[in-house]
Amino acid sequence: MSIDSYKILGLNKNASKDEIKNAYRKLILEYHPDKNISKDSHEKFIEIQTAYELLININSKQMYDKLNDEQKIN
């Protein structure tokens, strides 16, 4: 995986659902394209949304963690 969803949200692998939600809310406000005028805010906003959607769902989070662990072994 080329994108580290935990890194995007500033979390570790053991983050709870509440920690994921809090990190998402903080970052989404900071990088919202209507509030952040930097040229890369839209891309960062999308990265944050994608990372959140992946990690907030327990099934996709488990699959993501398993794939990352397997890639570290290889």
Biopython code that builds the backbone (N, CA, C, O; Angstrom):
import numpy as np
from Bio.PDB.StructureBuilder import StructureBuilder

atoms = [
    (1, "MET", "N", (0.848, -1.169, 0.000)),
    (1, "MET", "CA", (0.000, 0.000, 0.000)),
    (1, "MET", "C", (0.899, 1.239, 0.000)),
    (1, "MET", "O", (1.805, 1.351, 0.826)),
    (2, "SER", "N", (0.656, 2.137, -0.896)),
    (2, "SER", "CA", (1.502, 3.311, -0.990)),
    (2, "SER", "C", (1.065, 4.428, -0.054)),
    (2, "SER", "O", (1.866, 5.303, 0.277)),
    (3, "ILE", "N", (-0.193, 4.413, 0.379)),
    (3, "ILE", "CA", (-0.695, 5.439, 1.274)),
    (3, "ILE", "C", (-0.909, 4.824, 2.649)),
    (3, "ILE", "O", (-1.549, 3.780, 2.774)),
    (4, "ASP", "N", (-0.380, 5.467, 3.672)),
    (4, "ASP", "CA", (-0.542, 4.986, 5.041)),
    (4, "ASP", "C", (-1.679, 5.772, 5.698)),
    (4, "ASP", "O", (-1.505, 6.928, 6.084)),
    (5, "SER", "N", (-2.817, 5.146, 5.816)),
    (5, "SER", "CA", (-4.005, 5.804, 6.367)),
    (5, "SER", "C", (-3.793, 6.252, 7.808)),
    (5, "SER", "O", (-4.308, 7.293, 8.215)),
    (6, "TYR", "N", (-3.046, 5.484, 8.573)),
    (6, "TYR", "CA", (-2.767, 5.880, 9.950)),
    (6, "TYR", "C", (-1.919, 7.152, 9.984)),
    (6, "TYR", "O", (-2.162, 8.050, 10.791)),
    (7, "LYS", "N", (-0.942, 7.217, 9.117)),
    (7, "LYS", "CA", (-0.071, 8.389, 9.067)),
    (7, "LYS", "C", (-0.855, 9.633, 8.645)),
    (7, "LYS", "O", (-0.652, 10.716, 9.193)),
    (8, "ILE", "N", (-1.743, 9.473, 7.676)),
    (8, "ILE", "CA", (-2.554, 10.598, 7.206)),
    (8, "ILE", "C", (-3.359, 11.193, 8.355)),
    (8, "ILE", "O", (-3.466, 12.413, 8.477)),
    (9, "LEU", "N", (-3.924, 10.329, 9.198)),
    (9, "LEU", "CA", (-4.734, 10.803, 10.316)),
    (9, "LEU", "C", (-3.912, 11.055, 11.579)),
    (9, "LEU", "O", (-4.455, 11.507, 12.587)),
    (10, "GLY", "N", (-2.612, 10.768, 11.536)),
    (10, "GLY", "CA", (-1.744, 11.003, 12.680)),
    (10, "GLY", "C", (-2.017, 10.043, 13.823)),
    (10, "GLY", "O", (-1.965, 10.433, 14.990)),
    (11, "LEU", "N", (-2.307, 8.788, 13.495)),
    (11, "LEU", "CA", (-2.673, 7.792, 14.493)),
    (11, "LEU", "C", (-1.725, 6.601, 14.464)),
    (11, "LEU", "O", (-0.962, 6.419, 13.516)),
    (12, "ASN", "N", (-1.785, 5.794, 15.519)),
    (12, "ASN", "CA", (-1.065, 4.527, 15.499)),
    (12, "ASN", "C", (-2.053, 3.406, 15.208)),
    (12, "ASN", "O", (-3.264, 3.627, 15.195)),
    (13, "LYS", "N", (-1.548, 2.231, 14.979)),
    (13, "LYS", "CA", (-2.363, 1.084, 14.573)),
    (13, "LYS", "C", (-3.395, 0.689, 15.626)),
    (13, "LYS", "O", (-4.418, 0.094, 15.288)),
    (14, "ASN", "N", (-3.149, 1.003, 16.871)),
    (14, "ASN", "CA", (-4.049, 0.621, 17.959)),
    (14, "ASN", "C", (-5.094, 1.690, 18.283)),
    (14, "ASN", "O", (-5.726, 1.631, 19.338)),
    (15, "ALA", "N", (-5.278, 2.646, 17.410)),
    (15, "ALA", "CA", (-6.220, 3.738, 17.669)),
    (15, "ALA", "C", (-7.651, 3.214, 17.795)),
    (15, "ALA", "O", (-8.081, 2.334, 17.050)),
    (16, "SER", "N", (-8.363, 3.775, 18.750)),
    (16, "SER", "CA", (-9.759, 3.391, 18.956)),
    (16, "SER", "C", (-10.646, 4.112, 17.941)),
    (16, "SER", "O", (-10.204, 5.028, 17.247)),
    (17, "LYS", "N", (-11.885, 3.687, 17.873)),
    (17, "LYS", "CA", (-12.847, 4.306, 16.965)),
    (17, "LYS", "C", (-13.024, 5.794, 17.303)),
    (17, "LYS", "O", (-13.133, 6.627, 16.404)),
    (18, "ASP", "N", (-13.050, 6.118, 18.584)),
    (18, "ASP", "CA", (-13.179, 7.518, 19.002)),
    (18, "ASP", "C", (-11.958, 8.338, 18.601)),
    (18, "ASP", "O", (-12.094, 9.485, 18.175)),
    (19, "GLU", "N", (-10.769, 7.761, 18.732)),
    (19, "GLU", "CA", (-9.549, 8.460, 18.324)),
    (19, "GLU", "C", (-9.548, 8.706, 16.816)),
    (19, "GLU", "O", (-9.117, 9.763, 16.355)),
    (20, "ILE", "N", (-10.026, 7.739, 16.061)),
    (20, "ILE", "CA", (-10.110, 7.888, 14.599)),
    (20, "ILE", "C", (-11.074, 9.017, 14.254)),
    (20, "ILE", "O", (-10.770, 9.869, 13.419)),
    (21, "LYS", "N", (-12.233, 9.020, 14.898)),
    (21, "LYS", "CA", (-13.230, 10.068, 14.636)),
    (21, "LYS", "C", (-12.700, 11.448, 15.003)),
    (21, "LYS", "O", (-12.875, 12.402, 14.245)),
    (22, "ASN", "N", (-12.055, 11.559, 16.159)),
    (22, "ASN", "CA", (-11.528, 12.855, 16.597)),
    (22, "ASN", "C", (-10.444, 13.378, 15.668)),
    (22, "ASN", "O", (-10.425, 14.561, 15.330)),
    (23, "ALA", "N", (-9.544, 12.497, 15.258)),
    (23, "ALA", "CA", (-8.484, 12.909, 14.338)),
    (23, "ALA", "C", (-9.081, 13.355, 13.005)),
    (23, "ALA", "O", (-8.656, 14.358, 12.431)),
    (24, "TYR", "N", (-10.061, 12.610, 12.522)),
    (24, "TYR", "CA", (-10.732, 12.951, 11.264)),
    (24, "TYR", "C", (-11.384, 14.329, 11.354)),
    (24, "TYR", "O", (-11.190, 15.171, 10.477)),
    (25, "ARG", "N", (-12.146, 14.554, 12.404)),
    (25, "ARG", "CA", (-12.846, 15.840, 12.551)),
    (25, "ARG", "C", (-11.878, 17.020, 12.598)),
    (25, "ARG", "O", (-12.115, 18.061, 11.984)),
    (26, "LYS", "N", (-10.800, 16.841, 13.325)),
    (26, "LYS", "CA", (-9.805, 17.913, 13.440)),
    (26, "LYS", "C", (-9.181, 18.226, 12.077)),
    (26, "LYS", "O", (-9.079, 19.388, 11.684)),
    (27, "LEU", "N", (-8.769, 17.185, 11.369)),
    (27, "LEU", "CA", (-8.093, 17.387, 10.088)),
    (27, "LEU", "C", (-9.038, 17.856, 8.991)),
    (27, "LEU", "O", (-8.652, 18.660, 8.143)),
    (28, "ILE", "N", (-10.255, 17.368, 8.999)),
    (28, "ILE", "CA", (-11.195, 17.727, 7.955)),
    (28, "ILE", "C", (-11.542, 19.217, 8.044)),
    (28, "ILE", "O", (-11.750, 19.868, 7.021)),
    (29, "LEU", "N", (-11.603, 19.746, 9.248)),
    (29, "LEU", "CA", (-11.834, 21.182, 9.412)),
    (29, "LEU", "C", (-10.633, 21.996, 8.952)),
    (29, "LEU", "O", (-10.779, 23.050, 8.335)),
    (30, "GLU", "N", (-9.451, 21.492, 9.262)),
    (30, "GLU", "CA", (-8.225, 22.199, 8.893)),
    (30, "GLU", "C", (-8.017, 22.245, 7.379)),
    (30, "GLU", "O", (-7.565, 23.260, 6.849)),
    (31, "TYR", "N", (-8.340, 21.168, 6.685)),
    (31, "TYR", "CA", (-8.058, 21.081, 5.256)),
    (31, "TYR", "C", (-9.280, 21.253, 4.358)),
    (31, "TYR", "O", (-9.188, 21.039, 3.149)),
    (32, "HIS", "N", (-10.414, 21.633, 4.925)),
    (32, "HIS", "CA", (-11.607, 21.816, 4.096)),
    (32, "HIS", "C", (-11.307, 22.893, 3.046)),
    (32, "HIS", "O", (-10.850, 23.982, 3.391)),
    (33, "PRO", "N", (-11.560, 22.595, 1.774)),
    (33, "PRO", "CA", (-11.231, 23.533, 0.692)),
    (33, "PRO", "C", (-11.899, 24.907, 0.819)),
    (33, "PRO", "O", (-11.378, 25.889, 0.291)),
    (34, "ASP", "N", (-13.030, 24.994, 1.502)),
    (34, "ASP", "CA", (-13.688, 26.295, 1.687)),
    (34, "ASP", "C", (-12.973, 27.147, 2.735)),
    (34, "ASP", "O", (-13.132, 28.368, 2.755)),
    (35, "LYS", "N", (-12.189, 26.509, 3.603)),
    (35, "LYS", "CA", (-11.499, 27.241, 4.671)),
    (35, "LYS", "C", (-9.991, 27.324, 4.469)),
    (35, "LYS", "O", (-9.340, 28.212, 5.019)),
    (36, "ASN", "N", (-9.440, 26.421, 3.698)),
    (36, "ASN", "CA", (-8.005, 26.364, 3.471)),
    (36, "ASN", "C", (-7.747, 26.717, 2.008)),
    (36, "ASN", "O", (-8.191, 26.007, 1.106)),
    (37, "ILE", "N", (-7.039, 27.799, 1.781)),
    (37, "ILE", "CA", (-6.867, 28.273, 0.407)),
    (37, "ILE", "C", (-5.614, 27.727, -0.285)),
    (37, "ILE", "O", (-5.336, 28.077, -1.432)),
    (38, "SER", "N", (-4.865, 26.876, 0.403)),
    (38, "SER", "CA", (-3.679, 26.321, -0.247)),
    (38, "SER", "C", (-4.102, 25.450, -1.425)),
    (38, "SER", "O", (-5.183, 24.860, -1.421)),
    (39, "LYS", "N", (-3.245, 25.380, -2.419)),
    (39, "LYS", "CA", (-3.627, 24.689, -3.652)),
    (39, "LYS", "C", (-3.760, 23.175, -3.486)),
    (39, "LYS", "O", (-4.425, 22.528, -4.296)),
    (40, "ASP", "N", (-3.153, 22.608, -2.471)),
    (40, "ASP", "CA", (-3.249, 21.156, -2.274)),
    (40, "ASP", "C", (-4.267, 20.747, -1.212)),
    (40, "ASP", "O", (-4.337, 19.574, -0.845)),
    (41, "SER", "N", (-5.056, 21.701, -0.715)),
    (41, "SER", "CA", (-6.015, 21.384, 0.344)),
    (41, "SER", "C", (-7.095, 20.408, -0.135)),
    (41, "SER", "O", (-7.536, 19.559, 0.638)),
    (42, "HIS", "N", (-7.519, 20.514, -1.373)),
    (42, "HIS", "CA", (-8.553, 19.614, -1.893)),
    (42, "HIS", "C", (-8.045, 18.171, -1.920)),
    (42, "HIS", "O", (-8.766, 17.255, -1.525)),
    (43, "GLU", "N", (-6.816, 17.964, -2.381)),
    (43, "GLU", "CA", (-6.240, 16.620, -2.434)),
    (43, "GLU", "C", (-6.056, 16.059, -1.030)),
    (43, "GLU", "O", (-6.339, 14.886, -0.785)),
    (44, "LYS", "N", (-5.586, 16.888, -0.116)),
    (44, "LYS", "CA", (-5.390, 16.453, 1.274)),
    (44, "LYS", "C", (-6.738, 16.108, 1.915)),
    (44, "LYS", "O", (-6.848, 15.136, 2.663)),
    (45, "PHE", "N", (-7.754, 16.910, 1.615)),
    (45, "PHE", "CA", (-9.099, 16.681, 2.106)),
    (45, "PHE", "C", (-9.604, 15.306, 1.670)),
    (45, "PHE", "O", (-10.176, 14.568, 2.472)),
    (46, "ILE", "N", (-9.394, 14.970, 0.423)),
    (46, "ILE", "CA", (-9.816, 13.675, -0.118)),
    (46, "ILE", "C", (-9.018, 12.537, 0.524)),
    (46, "ILE", "O", (-9.587, 11.493, 0.843)),
    (47, "GLU", "N", (-7.720, 12.723, 0.717)),
    (47, "GLU", "CA", (-6.893, 11.719, 1.392)),
    (47, "GLU", "C", (-7.413, 11.438, 2.803)),
    (47, "GLU", "O", (-7.487, 10.286, 3.230)),
    (48, "ILE", "N", (-7.767, 12.493, 3.512)),
    (48, "ILE", "CA", (-8.267, 12.364, 4.878)),
    (48, "ILE", "C", (-9.584, 11.599, 4.881)),
    (48, "ILE", "O", (-9.780, 10.708, 5.707)),
    (49, "GLN", "N", (-10.480, 11.936, 3.973)),
    (49, "GLN", "CA", (-11.765, 11.243, 3.882)),
    (49, "GLN", "C", (-11.576, 9.764, 3.572)),
    (49, "GLN", "O", (-12.226, 8.908, 4.173)),
    (50, "THR", "N", (-10.691, 9.470, 2.641)),
    (50, "THR", "CA", (-10.435, 8.081, 2.249)),
    (50, "THR", "C", (-9.851, 7.287, 3.413)),
    (50, "THR", "O", (-10.272, 6.160, 3.676)),
    (51, "ALA", "N", (-8.889, 7.873, 4.101)),
    (51, "ALA", "CA", (-8.275, 7.199, 5.255)),
    (51, "ALA", "C", (-9.317, 6.935, 6.338)),
    (51, "ALA", "O", (-9.349, 5.853, 6.925)),
    (52, "TYR", "N", (-10.155, 7.912, 6.596)),
    (52, "TYR", "CA", (-11.197, 7.753, 7.616)),
    (52, "TYR", "C", (-12.164, 6.635, 7.248)),
    (52, "TYR", "O", (-12.469, 5.777, 8.077)),
    (53, "GLU", "N", (-12.644, 6.642, 6.018)),
    (53, "GLU", "CA", (-13.593, 5.616, 5.577)),
    (53, "GLU", "C", (-12.995, 4.214, 5.692)),
    (53, "GLU", "O", (-13.697, 3.257, 6.019)),
    (54, "LEU", "N", (-11.718, 4.101, 5.425)),
    (54, "LEU", "CA", (-11.047, 2.810, 5.523)),
    (54, "LEU", "C", (-10.910, 2.347, 6.970)),
    (54, "LEU", "O", (-11.153, 1.180, 7.278)),
    (55, "LEU", "N", (-10.524, 3.252, 7.848)),
    (55, "LEU", "CA", (-10.221, 2.869, 9.224)),
    (55, "LEU", "C", (-11.439, 2.819, 10.142)),
    (55, "LEU", "O", (-11.402, 2.129, 11.161)),
    (56, "ILE", "N", (-12.496, 3.518, 9.816)),
    (56, "ILE", "CA", (-13.656, 3.538, 10.712)),
    (56, "ILE", "C", (-14.477, 2.262, 10.587)),
    (56, "ILE", "O", (-15.180, 1.888, 11.526)),
    (57, "ASN", "N", (-14.401, 1.603, 9.467)),
    (57, "ASN", "CA", (-15.119, 0.340, 9.266)),
    (57, "ASN", "C", (-14.230, -0.799, 9.759)),
    (57, "ASN", "O", (-13.121, -0.992, 9.259)),
    (58, "ILE", "N", (-14.714, -1.535, 10.724)),
    (58, "ILE", "CA", (-13.897, -2.578, 11.377)),
    (58, "ILE", "C", (-13.410, -3.629, 10.388)),
    (58, "ILE", "O", (-12.269, -4.081, 10.486)),
    (59, "ASN", "N", (-14.249, -4.024, 9.441)),
    (59, "ASN", "CA", (-13.849, -5.050, 8.475)),
    (59, "ASN", "C", (-12.759, -4.549, 7.532)),
    (59, "ASN", "O", (-11.780, -5.251, 7.279)),
    (60, "SER", "N", (-12.932, -3.336, 7.015)),
    (60, "SER", "CA", (-11.914, -2.814, 6.097)),
    (60, "SER", "C", (-10.620, -2.504, 6.850)),
    (60, "SER", "O", (-9.532, -2.648, 6.292)),
    (61, "LYS", "N", (-10.728, -2.076, 8.125)),
    (61, "LYS", "CA", (-9.538, -1.808, 8.936)),
    (61, "LYS", "C", (-8.745, -3.093, 9.169)),
    (61, "LYS", "O", (-7.519, -3.098, 9.064)),
    (62, "GLN", "N", (-9.446, -4.180, 9.484)),
    (62, "GLN", "CA", (-8.765, -5.457, 9.706)),
    (62, "GLN", "C", (-8.072, -5.941, 8.439)),
    (62, "GLN", "O", (-6.947, -6.437, 8.496)),
    (63, "MET", "N", (-8.736, -5.800, 7.301)),
    (63, "MET", "CA", (-8.147, -6.213, 6.032)),
    (63, "MET", "C", (-6.922, -5.342, 5.696)),
    (63, "MET", "O", (-5.894, -5.845, 5.244)),
    (64, "TYR", "N", (-7.054, -4.053, 5.922)),
    (64, "TYR", "CA", (-5.958, -3.116, 5.680)),
    (64, "TYR", "C", (-4.751, -3.465, 6.558)),
    (64, "TYR", "O", (-3.618, -3.505, 6.078)),
    (65, "ASP", "N", (-5.003, -3.714, 7.835)),
    (65, "ASP", "CA", (-3.922, -4.070, 8.765)),
    (65, "ASP", "C", (-3.244, -5.372, 8.340)),
    (65, "ASP", "O", (-2.019, -5.483, 8.384)),
    (66, "LYS", "N", (-4.040, -6.346, 7.933)),
    (66, "LYS", "CA", (-3.495, -7.636, 7.522)),
    (66, "LYS", "C", (-2.618, -7.481, 6.277)),
    (66, "LYS", "O", (-1.528, -8.049, 6.206)),
    (67, "LEU", "N", (-3.099, -6.711, 5.300)),
    (67, "LEU", "CA", (-2.303, -6.486, 4.086)),
    (67, "LEU", "C", (-0.995, -5.756, 4.387)),
    (67, "LEU", "O", (0.053, -6.092, 3.835)),
    (68, "ASN", "N", (-1.064, -4.765, 5.257)),
    (68, "ASN", "CA", (0.149, -4.032, 5.642)),
    (68, "ASN", "C", (1.140, -4.939, 6.362)),
    (68, "ASN", "O", (2.344, -4.861, 6.117)),
    (69, "ASP", "N", (0.647, -5.788, 7.238)),
    (69, "ASP", "CA", (1.517, -6.720, 7.963)),
    (69, "ASP", "C", (2.179, -7.694, 6.987)),
    (69, "ASP", "O", (3.366, -7.993, 7.117)),
    (70, "GLU", "N", (1.421, -8.183, 6.019)),
    (70, "GLU", "CA", (1.970, -9.107, 5.027)),
    (70, "GLU", "C", (3.030, -8.438, 4.164)),
    (70, "GLU", "O", (4.033, -9.062, 3.817)),
    (71, "GLN", "N", (2.817, -7.181, 3.816)),
    (71, "GLN", "CA", (3.799, -6.470, 2.991)),
    (71, "GLN", "C", (5.086, -6.219, 3.766)),
    (71, "GLN", "O", (6.166, -6.204, 3.175)),
    (72, "LYS", "N", (4.991, -6.023, 5.065)),
    (72, "LYS", "CA", (6.181, -5.812, 5.871)),
    (72, "LYS", "C", (7.028, -7.070, 5.961)),
    (72, "LYS", "O", (8.252, -7.004, 6.072)),
    (73, "ILE", "N", (6.355, -8.224, 5.913)),
    (73, "ILE", "CA", (7.070, -9.510, 5.961)),
    (73, "ILE", "C", (7.822, -9.744, 4.657)),
    (73, "ILE", "O", (8.963, -10.207, 4.664)),
    (74, "ASN", "N", (7.184, -9.423, 3.545)),
    (74, "ASN", "CA", (7.801, -9.657, 2.231)),
    (74, "ASN", "C", (8.749, -8.577, 1.951)),
    (74, "ASN", "O", (9.384, -8.571, 0.897)),
]
sb = StructureBuilder()
sb.init_structure("model")
sb.init_model(0)
sb.init_chain("A")
sb.init_seg("    ")
for serial, (resi, resn, name, xyz) in enumerate(atoms, 1):
    if name == "N":
        sb.init_residue(resn, " ", resi, " ")
    sb.init_atom(name, np.array(xyz, "f"), 0.0, 1.0, " ", f" {name:<3s}", serial, name[0])
structure = sb.get_structure()
